[in-house]
Amino acid sequence: MKDVVEIASCRTILDDNRSYIYRYYMVKNCKKFNIRDNELEIKCYGIEVVREDYDKNKIVATERERIDIVSTDRTKVLKLLIDLQRNEVSPVHLFEVVGEYVDEWTSDFDNEISKLEAKLVFA
């Protein structure tokens, strides 16, 4: 299951005919884990950034990059998306900018797995 929702965008005008738009999307995913011989899914969120190049109001090129899994915490990912938009981060720089957060937020999955394990013990 992947749902993609546009969160923000920004337009840059280069001259009378040319411009580009960056679009920032939240990607909703599920990651499967095997916990105590049970296959369980954890909701997680990713980010997609798209650049659309326009010439005379027609799309002439599109560039996109996506990180499917950033965190299980929707609020963290949403705040990060807003920061990406505010700083006009391009698809080319997405991994460079977000990679550090992905590494840091792996503990979010550990926390979710711990919660699921606790539920299985008491079930």
N, C-alpha and C positions, 0 to 999 in steps of 0.2 A: 504494500500500500504506500503510495507516494502522493501526497497532496502538495501543490505548489501555490503559494499565495503571494502576490506582489505587496510589499510593505512600503516601499519608497522609490522615488526616482528623482533624477535631476537632469536638466538639459543645459548643454553648453552650445552657444552659437559661435561658429567660427567666422562666418561672413554672411552676406545676404542670402546665399543659397545653401550653405553647408552648416550642419549641426550634428550633434550626437546626443543620445540619451543613455544614461546608465539606469538600469532597472535592478532593484534589489528584492530578492524573493526569499521567503522562508519555505523550506522543504520539510514536510512532515513525513517521517519514516517510522518503521518498526524494525528493531534488531532482535533476532532470535538468539536465545541463550538456552543451554541445557543445564537445568538446575535440579539436582537430586532425581535424575532420570525423567524429568518433566521438561518438555520444550515450551518455553515461555517467551513472550514478546515484550519488549520494553519500548515505549514510545520515545522517539528521539527526533531532533530537529537539525536541519542542515541549512546551508546558504547557497544561493545561486546568484551570480551577477551577470547581467547581460548588457552589452554595449550595442546600440543600434546607430549606424551611421546614416545620415539623411543627406540627400542632395535634392534641392527643390521639393522638399516635403515627401520624398519617396525614399524608402529604405534601400540603400545600395550595398550594405554589408552588415553582418551581425557576428558578434564574437561573444562567447559565453564560457563560463567556468562554474563548476559546482563542487561543493563539498557536501556529500550526502549526510554525514554524521558529524555534528559539532558537539552537541550536548543533549542531555535529557531534560534540561531546564529551559523551557520555552522563553521565560523572561530574560535569561542571559543572552540567548540567541537574538531575541528581538532588540535588546539594547545594543548588541554588537552590530546588527543590521543598520540601526539608526546611525551609529558611529561611522560605519562604512559609507553610508550616503552622505553624511556631513562632510567627510573627507574626500568624497568623490573617488573612492577606490575602484579601479578598473578590474575587469576580469583577469587581466595579465598579472595583477598583483594580489589576487585573492588568497592564494596559498601562502604567499610570503607574509601577509598580514594576519591571516586567521590561523595559520598553523600553530603558532604559539598558544593560542587559546584552546585549540583542540587538544594539545598535549596536556595543558593545565587542567582541563575539564574532564579528563578521563575518570577522575574520582566520582563524578556524577553517576556514571554507570555502576561503579562499585556500590554506591549508596542505594541505588535502585535494586541491584541484585540482593543486597542484604535485606531490604524490605520484603522482597519476594521470598527469600529463604525463610524469613521469620513467619510469613503467612503459611508456608508449606509445613513448617514444624507444628503450628497450632491448628492446622486444618484436620 
